[in-house]
C-alpha cells in the first residue's frame, strides 16, 4: 500500500532568511557610509533584498 503525502520544502524560508541577512548587511553599509554614495548603495541593497525576502517567502509558500 502506498501512501501519498504532500511534503513542502523549506526553500521559501531559506530564501527569505538569506535575503533578510543581506538586507541587514546593506543597512549596516548604509549606516557606516552615512554621508557618501556608499550609503545610497547600502540603502538600495537593503530595499532590494528586503523585497526579495518577502517575494521568496510568498513564491514558495512559506
Secondary structure, DSSP 8 states (H G I E B T S, - for coil): ---------SHHHHHHHHHHHHHHHHHHHHHHTTTSHHHHHHHHHHHHHHHHHHHHHHHTT-
